[in-house]
Amino acid sequence: MNLQELNAYAIAGKVDELNLISVDGVIYVLEARMHGSAYPLRDTHGEIMHLRSVEHARDMLHAFPKLSFNVMHASVHDEMCGASTEESLKVPITFRSV
């Protein structure tokens, strides 16, 4: 899903939430959740878009309607031990900067 498609789905009220997923603590991937499925944001070449920060995501989404917005961090065990527990830390954040 590209940014224009995401905006259209958001305006139509079809996006349940947005999750900004931390990858190795240095890049983020934005995914839209709709009807229990995840749709990562892709660039104009169809590649998964990498964002630099929460503020980078907020800047990209500034014209969008307000949505449920979360930052997700991988489990500490995944990063430290390589043990996959399928758990993530999901933290709700404000959609707009203060």
N, C-alpha and C positions, 0 to 999 in steps of 0.2 A: 504494500500500500504506500503510495507517495503522499506528500504533504497536502496536495489539492484534494485527493480522495479522502484523506483523514478529515480535512475540514468539512467536506460535504457530509460525511457520516456524522460528524459532531453536530453540525447544524440540524441534521435530521433527527438528532437524539438517539442515535443507534450505538454510540460508544459508551460502554459501561464504565470504563476507567482507562486512564493512561498510566503506564508503569515505566519509569526511567530506571533501567537496569544497569548497575555498576559492573563493569567488566575489568577485573584486575585493579580496580580503584583509580584508573587513569582515563578511561573512556566510558561512555554511556551509550546504551541503545534504548530507543523509545519504542514501546509497543503499545498498541491499542487493544483492549479486550472488548470483544463483542460476542455475545451469546456463548460465553465460555471458551472461546477460541482467542488465541493471541496472533496479532498481525504486526510484525515489526515494520517500522518506518524505513522506506527505501528511497535512495536518491534517484536522479534522472536516468542513471544507467542500470537501475534494478538491483544495485548493491545495497546491503544493509547500511544505513546511515549511522556514522559514529559522531556522537556529540561530545563536547569538551567538559560540560558542567551542567549543573541544574539551571544556572542563569542562561546558558546557551539554549537549553530547551525552552525556557520561559520566553526568551526573545523570539524564537521561532514560532511559538504558539500565541503570541500576544494578541492576535486578531481573532482567535478562536473563542467560542462560547466557553463559559466556565465549566470545567469537568473535574471529576474526582482524579487526583494526581498523586502518585506515590513514587518514592525512591525505593528501589530494591537492591539489597546487598546480598551477595552470596554468603552462605554459612561460613563461619570462621573455620570450621573443620574441613570444609572443601579446600580452602586456600592453604591452610597450615599442614594438613595431613593427607590431602587427596582423598579423604573419605567422603563419599557422596551420601548426604543425609536427606537430600531433596528438600531441605528447609532453606528459606530465605528470610532475611529481615526486611519486612515491608513497613515503610514509614510514610504516613500521609504528610504531604507538604502543601503549602499554599500554591494555588495556580498562578497567582500574580505576585510579583515582588512587592515588598512593602516600602 
